[in-house]
Amino acid sequence: MRAFAAGGAVLGALAVMLGAFGAHALRGTLDEAALRLWHTAVEYQFWHALALFALALASLPATRWRRASAYAFALGTVLFSGSLYALALGASKFVGVVTPLGGIALIAGWLAAAMACLRARSD
């Protein structure tokens, strides 16, 4: 089960990276229909990475890697989503400087979760 949990965590990190790639590098390269497909792919990857991760993680013990993952997810969510919400509500463009830091924290959270899974003792 720890390999499934680690795989789910890696898929989650990749979803953050692919989402950022689609939002920045592919804008202007792909048409709107292709960007919607990309967005759908990233969204489904996230949901199913989360499902795989949660199913497998339930059996693993609490460790410093799991705690690091939780802190990184919490910080990343506040910085990433919080800055996007603020921008959507009309905040200064300067707030957007925070968004990539949140994305990095989210990726770090997934990678710390993968480490927690890989370092867990097997049954």
Phi and psi in radians as a Rosetta constraint file:
Dihedral C 1 N 2 CA 2 C 2 CIRCULARHARMONIC -1.162 0.35
Dihedral N 2 CA 2 C 2 N 3 CIRCULARHARMONIC -0.515 0.35
Dihedral C 2 N 3 CA 3 C 3 CIRCULARHARMONIC -1.175 0.35
Dihedral N 3 CA 3 C 3 N 4 CIRCULARHARMONIC -0.648 0.35
Dihedral C 3 N 4 CA 4 C 4 CIRCULARHARMONIC -1.165 0.35
Dihedral N 4 CA 4 C 4 N 5 CIRCULARHARMONIC -0.722 0.35
Dihedral C 4 N 5 CA 5 C 5 CIRCULARHARMONIC -1.109 0.35
Dihedral N 5 CA 5 C 5 N 6 CIRCULARHARMONIC -0.788 0.35
Dihedral C 5 N 6 CA 6 C 6 CIRCULARHARMONIC -1.109 0.35
Dihedral N 6 CA 6 C 6 N 7 CIRCULARHARMONIC -0.725 0.35
Dihedral C 6 N 7 CA 7 C 7 CIRCULARHARMONIC -1.079 0.35
Dihedral N 7 CA 7 C 7 N 8 CIRCULARHARMONIC -0.733 0.35
Dihedral C 7 N 8 CA 8 C 8 CIRCULARHARMONIC -1.083 0.35
Dihedral N 8 CA 8 C 8 N 9 CIRCULARHARMONIC -0.697 0.35
Dihedral C 8 N 9 CA 9 C 9 CIRCULARHARMONIC -1.148 0.35
Dihedral N 9 CA 9 C 9 N 10 CIRCULARHARMONIC -0.737 0.35
Dihedral C 9 N 10 CA 10 C 10 CIRCULARHARMONIC -1.126 0.35
Dihedral N 10 CA 10 C 10 N 11 CIRCULARHARMONIC -0.721 0.35
Dihedral C 10 N 11 CA 11 C 11 CIRCULARHARMONIC -1.082 0.35
Dihedral N 11 CA 11 C 11 N 12 CIRCULARHARMONIC -0.627 0.35
Dihedral C 11 N 12 CA 12 C 12 CIRCULARHARMONIC -1.132 0.35
Dihedral N 12 CA 12 C 12 N 13 CIRCULARHARMONIC -0.788 0.35
Dihedral C 12 N 13 CA 13 C 13 CIRCULARHARMONIC -1.071 0.35
Dihedral N 13 CA 13 C 13 N 14 CIRCULARHARMONIC -0.752 0.35
Dihedral C 13 N 14 CA 14 C 14 CIRCULARHARMONIC -1.112 0.35
Dihedral N 14 CA 14 C 14 N 15 CIRCULARHARMONIC -0.616 0.35
Dihedral C 14 N 15 CA 15 C 15 CIRCULARHARMONIC -1.114 0.35
Dihedral N 15 CA 15 C 15 N 16 CIRCULARHARMONIC -0.705 0.35
Dihedral C 15 N 16 CA 16 C 16 CIRCULARHARMONIC -1.067 0.35
Dihedral N 16 CA 16 C 16 N 17 CIRCULARHARMONIC -0.827 0.35
Dihedral C 16 N 17 CA 17 C 17 CIRCULARHARMONIC -1.132 0.35
Dihedral N 17 CA 17 C 17 N 18 CIRCULARHARMONIC -0.770 0.35
Dihedral C 17 N 18 CA 18 C 18 CIRCULARHARMONIC -1.183 0.35
Dihedral N 18 CA 18 C 18 N 19 CIRCULARHARMONIC -0.609 0.35
Dihedral C 18 N 19 CA 19 C 19 CIRCULARHARMONIC -1.110 0.35
Dihedral N 19 CA 19 C 19 N 20 CIRCULARHARMONIC -0.766 0.35
Dihedral C 19 N 20 CA 20 C 20 CIRCULARHARMONIC -1.138 0.35
Dihedral N 20 CA 20 C 20 N 21 CIRCULARHARMONIC -0.726 0.35
Dihedral C 20 N 21 CA 21 C 21 CIRCULARHARMONIC -1.044 0.35
Dihedral N 21 CA 21 C 21 N 22 CIRCULARHARMONIC -0.790 0.35
Dihedral C 21 N 22 CA 22 C 22 CIRCULARHARMONIC -1.132 0.35
Dihedral N 22 CA 22 C 22 N 23 CIRCULARHARMONIC -0.691 0.35
Dihedral C 22 N 23 CA 23 C 23 CIRCULARHARMONIC -1.248 0.35
Dihedral N 23 CA 23 C 23 N 24 CIRCULARHARMONIC -0.470 0.35
Dihedral C 23 N 24 CA 24 C 24 CIRCULARHARMONIC -1.979 0.35
Dihedral N 24 CA 24 C 24 N 25 CIRCULARHARMONIC -0.967 0.35
Dihedral C 24 N 25 CA 25 C 25 CIRCULARHARMONIC -1.350 0.35
Dihedral N 25 CA 25 C 25 N 26 CIRCULARHARMONIC -0.537 0.35
Dihedral C 25 N 26 CA 26 C 26 CIRCULARHARMONIC -1.607 0.35
Dihedral N 26 CA 26 C 26 N 27 CIRCULARHARMONIC -0.283 0.35
Dihedral C 26 N 27 CA 27 C 27 CIRCULARHARMONIC -1.132 0.35
Dihedral N 27 CA 27 C 27 N 28 CIRCULARHARMONIC 2.223 0.35
Dihedral C 27 N 28 CA 28 C 28 CIRCULARHARMONIC 1.636 0.35
Dihedral N 28 CA 28 C 28 N 29 CIRCULARHARMONIC -0.313 0.35
Dihedral C 28 N 29 CA 29 C 29 CIRCULARHARMONIC -1.716 0.35
Dihedral N 29 CA 29 C 29 N 30 CIRCULARHARMONIC -0.745 0.35
Dihedral C 29 N 30 CA 30 C 30 CIRCULARHARMONIC -1.767 0.35
Dihedral N 30 CA 30 C 30 N 31 CIRCULARHARMONIC 2.647 0.35
Dihedral C 30 N 31 CA 31 C 31 CIRCULARHARMONIC -1.348 0.35
Dihedral N 31 CA 31 C 31 N 32 CIRCULARHARMONIC 3.016 0.35
Dihedral C 31 N 32 CA 32 C 32 CIRCULARHARMONIC -1.028 0.35
Dihedral N 32 CA 32 C 32 N 33 CIRCULARHARMONIC -0.695 0.35
Dihedral C 32 N 33 CA 33 C 33 CIRCULARHARMONIC -1.105 0.35
Dihedral N 33 CA 33 C 33 N 34 CIRCULARHARMONIC -0.745 0.35
Dihedral C 33 N 34 CA 34 C 34 CIRCULARHARMONIC -1.177 0.35
Dihedral N 34 CA 34 C 34 N 35 CIRCULARHARMONIC -0.673 0.35
Dihedral C 34 N 35 CA 35 C 35 CIRCULARHARMONIC -1.135 0.35
Dihedral N 35 CA 35 C 35 N 36 CIRCULARHARMONIC -0.643 0.35
Dihedral C 35 N 36 CA 36 C 36 CIRCULARHARMONIC -1.129 0.35
Dihedral N 36 CA 36 C 36 N 37 CIRCULARHARMONIC -0.722 0.35
Dihedral C 36 N 37 CA 37 C 37 CIRCULARHARMONIC -1.068 0.35
Dihedral N 37 CA 37 C 37 N 38 CIRCULARHARMONIC -0.765 0.35
Dihedral C 37 N 38 CA 38 C 38 CIRCULARHARMONIC -1.043 0.35
Dihedral N 38 CA 38 C 38 N 39 CIRCULARHARMONIC -0.816 0.35
Dihedral C 38 N 39 CA 39 C 39 CIRCULARHARMONIC -1.041 0.35
Dihedral N 39 CA 39 C 39 N 40 CIRCULARHARMONIC -0.760 0.35
Dihedral C 39 N 40 CA 40 C 40 CIRCULARHARMONIC -1.090 0.35
Dihedral N 40 CA 40 C 40 N 41 CIRCULARHARMONIC -0.742 0.35
Dihedral C 40 N 41 CA 41 C 41 CIRCULARHARMONIC -1.069 0.35
Dihedral N 41 CA 41 C 41 N 42 CIRCULARHARMONIC -0.791 0.35
Dihedral C 41 N 42 CA 42 C 42 CIRCULARHARMONIC -1.114 0.35
Dihedral N 42 CA 42 C 42 N 43 CIRCULARHARMONIC -0.756 0.35
Dihedral C 42 N 43 CA 43 C 43 CIRCULARHARMONIC -1.078 0.35
Dihedral N 43 CA 43 C 43 N 44 CIRCULARHARMONIC -0.821 0.35
Dihedral C 43 N 44 CA 44 C 44 CIRCULARHARMONIC -1.143 0.35
Dihedral N 44 CA 44 C 44 N 45 CIRCULARHARMONIC -0.661 0.35
Dihedral C 44 N 45 CA 45 C 45 CIRCULARHARMONIC -1.058 0.35
Dihedral N 45 CA 45 C 45 N 46 CIRCULARHARMONIC -0.777 0.35
Dihedral C 45 N 46 CA 46 C 46 CIRCULARHARMONIC -1.039 0.35
Dihedral N 46 CA 46 C 46 N 47 CIRCULARHARMONIC -0.902 0.35
Dihedral C 46 N 47 CA 47 C 47 CIRCULARHARMONIC -1.050 0.35
Dihedral N 47 CA 47 C 47 N 48 CIRCULARHARMONIC -0.735 0.35
Dihedral C 47 N 48 CA 48 C 48 CIRCULARHARMONIC -1.398 0.35
Dihedral N 48 CA 48 C 48 N 49 CIRCULARHARMONIC -0.505 0.35
Dihedral C 48 N 49 CA 49 C 49 CIRCULARHARMONIC -1.098 0.35
Dihedral N 49 CA 49 C 49 N 50 CIRCULARHARMONIC -0.755 0.35
Dihedral C 49 N 50 CA 50 C 50 CIRCULARHARMONIC -1.107 0.35
Dihedral N 50 CA 50 C 50 N 51 CIRCULARHARMONIC -0.753 0.35
Dihedral C 50 N 51 CA 51 C 51 CIRCULARHARMONIC -1.091 0.35
Dihedral N 51 CA 51 C 51 N 52 CIRCULARHARMONIC -0.833 0.35
Dihedral C 51 N 52 CA 52 C 52 CIRCULARHARMONIC -1.067 0.35
Dihedral N 52 CA 52 C 52 N 53 CIRCULARHARMONIC -0.792 0.35
Dihedral C 52 N 53 CA 53 C 53 CIRCULARHARMONIC -1.079 0.35
Dihedral N 53 CA 53 C 53 N 54 CIRCULARHARMONIC -0.842 0.35
Dihedral C 53 N 54 CA 54 C 54 CIRCULARHARMONIC -1.124 0.35
Dihedral N 54 CA 54 C 54 N 55 CIRCULARHARMONIC -0.751 0.35
Dihedral C 54 N 55 CA 55 C 55 CIRCULARHARMONIC -1.042 0.35
Dihedral N 55 CA 55 C 55 N 56 CIRCULARHARMONIC -0.779 0.35
Dihedral C 55 N 56 CA 56 C 56 CIRCULARHARMONIC -1.399 0.35
Dihedral N 56 CA 56 C 56 N 57 CIRCULARHARMONIC -0.594 0.35
Dihedral C 56 N 57 CA 57 C 57 CIRCULARHARMONIC -1.227 0.35
Dihedral N 57 CA 57 C 57 N 58 CIRCULARHARMONIC -0.455 0.35
Dihedral C 57 N 58 CA 58 C 58 CIRCULARHARMONIC -0.946 0.35
Dihedral N 58 CA 58 C 58 N 59 CIRCULARHARMONIC -0.468 0.35
Dihedral C 58 N 59 CA 59 C 59 CIRCULARHARMONIC -1.636 0.35
Dihedral N 59 CA 59 C 59 N 60 CIRCULARHARMONIC -0.028 0.35
Dihedral C 59 N 60 CA 60 C 60 CIRCULARHARMONIC -1.630 0.35
Dihedral N 60 CA 60 C 60 N 61 CIRCULARHARMONIC 2.585 0.35
Dihedral C 60 N 61 CA 61 C 61 CIRCULARHARMONIC -1.311 0.35
Dihedral N 61 CA 61 C 61 N 62 CIRCULARHARMONIC 2.758 0.35
Dihedral C 61 N 62 CA 62 C 62 CIRCULARHARMONIC -1.266 0.35
Dihedral N 62 CA 62 C 62 N 63 CIRCULARHARMONIC 2.307 0.35
Dihedral C 62 N 63 CA 63 C 63 CIRCULARHARMONIC -2.425 0.35
Dihedral N 63 CA 63 C 63 N 64 CIRCULARHARMONIC 3.058 0.35
Dihedral C 63 N 64 CA 64 C 64 CIRCULARHARMONIC -1.121 0.35
Dihedral N 64 CA 64 C 64 N 65 CIRCULARHARMONIC -0.547 0.35
Dihedral C 64 N 65 CA 65 C 65 CIRCULARHARMONIC -1.170 0.35
Dihedral N 65 CA 65 C 65 N 66 CIRCULARHARMONIC -0.698 0.35
Dihedral C 65 N 66 CA 66 C 66 CIRCULARHARMONIC -1.149 0.35
Dihedral N 66 CA 66 C 66 N 67 CIRCULARHARMONIC -0.703 0.35
Dihedral C 66 N 67 CA 67 C 67 CIRCULARHARMONIC -1.131 0.35
Dihedral N 67 CA 67 C 67 N 68 CIRCULARHARMONIC -0.743 0.35
Dihedral C 67 N 68 CA 68 C 68 CIRCULARHARMONIC -1.061 0.35
Dihedral N 68 CA 68 C 68 N 69 CIRCULARHARMONIC -0.712 0.35
Dihedral C 68 N 69 CA 69 C 69 CIRCULARHARMONIC -1.068 0.35
Dihedral N 69 CA 69 C 69 N 70 CIRCULARHARMONIC -0.796 0.35
Dihedral C 69 N 70 CA 70 C 70 CIRCULARHARMONIC -1.085 0.35
Dihedral N 70 CA 70 C 70 N 71 CIRCULARHARMONIC -0.780 0.35
Dihedral C 70 N 71 CA 71 C 71 CIRCULARHARMONIC -1.094 0.35
Dihedral N 71 CA 71 C 71 N 72 CIRCULARHARMONIC -0.757 0.35
Dihedral C 71 N 72 CA 72 C 72 CIRCULARHARMONIC -1.127 0.35
Dihedral N 72 CA 72 C 72 N 73 CIRCULARHARMONIC -0.722 0.35
Dihedral C 72 N 73 CA 73 C 73 CIRCULARHARMONIC -1.095 0.35
Dihedral N 73 CA 73 C 73 N 74 CIRCULARHARMONIC -0.769 0.35
Dihedral C 73 N 74 CA 74 C 74 CIRCULARHARMONIC -1.107 0.35
Dihedral N 74 CA 74 C 74 N 75 CIRCULARHARMONIC -0.850 0.35
Dihedral C 74 N 75 CA 75 C 75 CIRCULARHARMONIC -1.100 0.35
Dihedral N 75 CA 75 C 75 N 76 CIRCULARHARMONIC -0.801 0.35
Dihedral C 75 N 76 CA 76 C 76 CIRCULARHARMONIC -1.072 0.35
Dihedral N 76 CA 76 C 76 N 77 CIRCULARHARMONIC -0.712 0.35
Dihedral C 76 N 77 CA 77 C 77 CIRCULARHARMONIC -1.124 0.35
Dihedral N 77 CA 77 C 77 N 78 CIRCULARHARMONIC -0.777 0.35
Dihedral C 77 N 78 CA 78 C 78 CIRCULARHARMONIC -1.099 0.35
Dihedral N 78 CA 78 C 78 N 79 CIRCULARHARMONIC -0.825 0.35
Dihedral C 78 N 79 CA 79 C 79 CIRCULARHARMONIC -1.231 0.35
Dihedral N 79 CA 79 C 79 N 80 CIRCULARHARMONIC -0.838 0.35
Dihedral C 79 N 80 CA 80 C 80 CIRCULARHARMONIC -1.252 0.35
Dihedral N 80 CA 80 C 80 N 81 CIRCULARHARMONIC -1.084 0.35
Dihedral C 80 N 81 CA 81 C 81 CIRCULARHARMONIC -1.172 0.35
Dihedral N 81 CA 81 C 81 N 82 CIRCULARHARMONIC -0.697 0.35
Dihedral C 81 N 82 CA 82 C 82 CIRCULARHARMONIC -1.034 0.35
Dihedral N 82 CA 82 C 82 N 83 CIRCULARHARMONIC -0.745 0.35
Dihedral C 82 N 83 CA 83 C 83 CIRCULARHARMONIC -1.200 0.35
Dihedral N 83 CA 83 C 83 N 84 CIRCULARHARMONIC -0.637 0.35
Dihedral C 83 N 84 CA 84 C 84 CIRCULARHARMONIC -1.189 0.35
Dihedral N 84 CA 84 C 84 N 85 CIRCULARHARMONIC -0.703 0.35
Dihedral C 84 N 85 CA 85 C 85 CIRCULARHARMONIC -1.054 0.35
Dihedral N 85 CA 85 C 85 N 86 CIRCULARHARMONIC -0.780 0.35
Dihedral C 85 N 86 CA 86 C 86 CIRCULARHARMONIC -1.090 0.35
Dihedral N 86 CA 86 C 86 N 87 CIRCULARHARMONIC -0.754 0.35
Dihedral C 86 N 87 CA 87 C 87 CIRCULARHARMONIC -1.093 0.35
Dihedral N 87 CA 87 C 87 N 88 CIRCULARHARMONIC -0.723 0.35
Dihedral C 87 N 88 CA 88 C 88 CIRCULARHARMONIC -1.098 0.35
Dihedral N 88 CA 88 C 88 N 89 CIRCULARHARMONIC -0.522 0.35
Dihedral C 88 N 89 CA 89 C 89 CIRCULARHARMONIC -1.581 0.35
Dihedral N 89 CA 89 C 89 N 90 CIRCULARHARMONIC 0.136 0.35
Dihedral C 89 N 90 CA 90 C 90 CIRCULARHARMONIC 1.759 0.35
Dihedral N 90 CA 90 C 90 N 91 CIRCULARHARMONIC 0.228 0.35
Dihedral C 90 N 91 CA 91 C 91 CIRCULARHARMONIC -1.114 0.35
Dihedral N 91 CA 91 C 91 N 92 CIRCULARHARMONIC 2.806 0.35
Dihedral C 91 N 92 CA 92 C 92 CIRCULARHARMONIC -0.996 0.35
Dihedral N 92 CA 92 C 92 N 93 CIRCULARHARMONIC 2.548 0.35
Dihedral C 92 N 93 CA 93 C 93 CIRCULARHARMONIC -1.017 0.35
Dihedral N 93 CA 93 C 93 N 94 CIRCULARHARMONIC -0.393 0.35
Dihedral C 93 N 94 CA 94 C 94 CIRCULARHARMONIC -1.018 0.35
Dihedral N 94 CA 94 C 94 N 95 CIRCULARHARMONIC -0.542 0.35
Dihedral C 94 N 95 CA 95 C 95 CIRCULARHARMONIC -1.036 0.35
Dihedral N 95 CA 95 C 95 N 96 CIRCULARHARMONIC -0.510 0.35
Dihedral C 95 N 96 CA 96 C 96 CIRCULARHARMONIC -1.094 0.35
Dihedral N 96 CA 96 C 96 N 97 CIRCULARHARMONIC -0.291 0.35
Dihedral C 96 N 97 CA 97 C 97 CIRCULARHARMONIC -1.132 0.35
Dihedral N 97 CA 97 C 97 N 98 CIRCULARHARMONIC -0.476 0.35
Dihedral C 97 N 98 CA 98 C 98 CIRCULARHARMONIC -1.332 0.35
Dihedral N 98 CA 98 C 98 N 99 CIRCULARHARMONIC -0.491 0.35
Dihedral C 98 N 99 CA 99 C 99 CIRCULARHARMONIC -0.965 0.35
Dihedral N 99 CA 99 C 99 N 100 CIRCULARHARMONIC -0.860 0.35
Dihedral C 99 N 100 CA 100 C 100 CIRCULARHARMONIC -1.089 0.35
Dihedral N 100 CA 100 C 100 N 101 CIRCULARHARMONIC -0.555 0.35
Dihedral C 100 N 101 CA 101 C 101 CIRCULARHARMONIC -1.114 0.35
Dihedral N 101 CA 101 C 101 N 102 CIRCULARHARMONIC -0.673 0.35
Dihedral C 101 N 102 CA 102 C 102 CIRCULARHARMONIC -1.135 0.35
Dihedral N 102 CA 102 C 102 N 103 CIRCULARHARMONIC -0.709 0.35
Dihedral C 102 N 103 CA 103 C 103 CIRCULARHARMONIC -1.084 0.35
Dihedral N 103 CA 103 C 103 N 104 CIRCULARHARMONIC -0.709 0.35
Dihedral C 103 N 104 CA 104 C 104 CIRCULARHARMONIC -1.112 0.35
Dihedral N 104 CA 104 C 104 N 105 CIRCULARHARMONIC -0.724 0.35
Dihedral C 104 N 105 CA 105 C 105 CIRCULARHARMONIC -1.110 0.35
Dihedral N 105 CA 105 C 105 N 106 CIRCULARHARMONIC -0.666 0.35
Dihedral C 105 N 106 CA 106 C 106 CIRCULARHARMONIC -1.128 0.35
Dihedral N 106 CA 106 C 106 N 107 CIRCULARHARMONIC -0.766 0.35
Dihedral C 106 N 107 CA 107 C 107 CIRCULARHARMONIC -1.078 0.35
Dihedral N 107 CA 107 C 107 N 108 CIRCULARHARMONIC -0.777 0.35
Dihedral C 107 N 108 CA 108 C 108 CIRCULARHARMONIC -1.056 0.35
Dihedral N 108 CA 108 C 108 N 109 CIRCULARHARMONIC -0.670 0.35
Dihedral C 108 N 109 CA 109 C 109 CIRCULARHARMONIC -1.074 0.35
Dihedral N 109 CA 109 C 109 N 110 CIRCULARHARMONIC -0.782 0.35
Dihedral C 109 N 110 CA 110 C 110 CIRCULARHARMONIC -1.124 0.35
Dihedral N 110 CA 110 C 110 N 111 CIRCULARHARMONIC -0.737 0.35
Dihedral C 110 N 111 CA 111 C 111 CIRCULARHARMONIC -1.203 0.35
Dihedral N 111 CA 111 C 111 N 112 CIRCULARHARMONIC -0.635 0.35
Dihedral C 111 N 112 CA 112 C 112 CIRCULARHARMONIC -1.140 0.35
Dihedral N 112 CA 112 C 112 N 113 CIRCULARHARMONIC -0.649 0.35
Dihedral C 112 N 113 CA 113 C 113 CIRCULARHARMONIC -1.121 0.35
Dihedral N 113 CA 113 C 113 N 114 CIRCULARHARMONIC -0.710 0.35
Dihedral C 113 N 114 CA 114 C 114 CIRCULARHARMONIC -1.078 0.35
Dihedral N 114 CA 114 C 114 N 115 CIRCULARHARMONIC -0.733 0.35
Dihedral C 114 N 115 CA 115 C 115 CIRCULARHARMONIC -1.100 0.35
Dihedral N 115 CA 115 C 115 N 116 CIRCULARHARMONIC -0.716 0.35
Dihedral C 115 N 116 CA 116 C 116 CIRCULARHARMONIC -1.029 0.35
Dihedral N 116 CA 116 C 116 N 117 CIRCULARHARMONIC -0.695 0.35
Dihedral C 116 N 117 CA 117 C 117 CIRCULARHARMONIC -1.230 0.35
Dihedral N 117 CA 117 C 117 N 118 CIRCULARHARMONIC -0.762 0.35
Dihedral C 117 N 118 CA 118 C 118 CIRCULARHARMONIC -1.230 0.35
Dihedral N 118 CA 118 C 118 N 119 CIRCULARHARMONIC -0.529 0.35
Dihedral C 118 N 119 CA 119 C 119 CIRCULARHARMONIC -1.514 0.35
Dihedral N 119 CA 119 C 119 N 120 CIRCULARHARMONIC -0.180 0.35
Dihedral C 119 N 120 CA 120 C 120 CIRCULARHARMONIC -1.153 0.35
Dihedral N 120 CA 120 C 120 N 121 CIRCULARHARMONIC 2.563 0.35
Dihedral C 120 N 121 CA 121 C 121 CIRCULARHARMONIC -1.272 0.35
Dihedral N 121 CA 121 C 121 N 122 CIRCULARHARMONIC 2.386 0.35
Dihedral C 121 N 122 CA 122 C 122 CIRCULARHARMONIC -1.371 0.35
Dihedral N 122 CA 122 C 122 N 123 CIRCULARHARMONIC 2.730 0.35
